Amino acid sequence: MESLKTFRSQLEAMQSQAKKLIETGLALNALFAGEETRLSREDEASSLIAVYRAIAEESQRLKRVEASASRGHSQASLVLSLGELALIAIV
């Protein structure tokens, strides 16, 4: 009979430990899910930053091209105007 009580108390102790382990496992599961969400958001933020930088670089490149084209147009207009003045002066 004594050994039955011993086994019963051991079983209750093991059930208590199992319950604590389950609670701990569930808590860790929630923590890991939160960490997964945080890392996912961090990855998304990094991707958005990379896209932003690429757009900013492309925008700067287009501004330089536009400025260069504008200077070229202005120079061509100046040459054309000087040519017209030269023709008027000759005629």
N, C-alpha and C positions, 0 to 999 in steps of 0.2 A: 504494500500500500504506500509505503514511504517513497518508493521509486516512482510510483505513479504521480505523486504530488510533485516530485522533482522534475519529472518530464513535463508535467502541466505548467509549472513555473517557468521552465526553459522555453516551452512553446509560447507562453504569454510574453516572455522577454523578446523572443524572436519576432512575434507579431508586432510588438511595440517598435522594434528596430526597423521592421519592414515598413511600417506606417511612416516612421520618420524619414526613411530613405525615399519613399514615394513622394512625400511632401517636399523633400529637398530636390528630388528629380524634377518635380513640376515647377518649383521655383527657378531652378537652373534653366529649364526649358523656356520659361518666360524671359529670363535674362538673355539667353541666346537669341531668341526671336527679336528682342529689342535691339541687340547688337547687330543682327543681320539687317534690320531696317535702317539702323544708323549708317552701316557700311554701304548699303545700297544708295542711300541719299547722298553720302559722301562721293560715291562713284558718279552719280548723276550730276552733282555739283561740279566735279572735276571735268566731266564731259561738257557741261554747259560753259564752263570757263574756257575750255579749249575752243569751242565753237565761237564764243565771243571774241577771243583773240584772233582767230582766223578771219572773222568778219571785219574786225578793226584793221587788221593788216591789209586785207583786200580793199577796204575803204580808203586807206592811206595811199595804196598803189593807184587806185582809180583817180584820186585827187591829183597825184603827181602826173598821171597821163593826161588828165584834163587840163592841168596848168600848162603842160608842155604843148599840147595841141593848141591851146589858146595863144601861147607865145608864137607858135608857128603861124597861126592865122594872122596875128597882129603883124608879124614880120612880112608875111606875104602881102597883106593889105598896104603896108608902108612901101614895099617895093613897087607894087602896082601903082600907087599914088605918085611915087617919084617918077615912074615911067610915063604916066599921063602928063605930069608937069613937064617932063623933058620933051615930049611930043608937042605940047602946046608951045613951049619955048622955041622949038625948031620951026614950027609952022608959022 
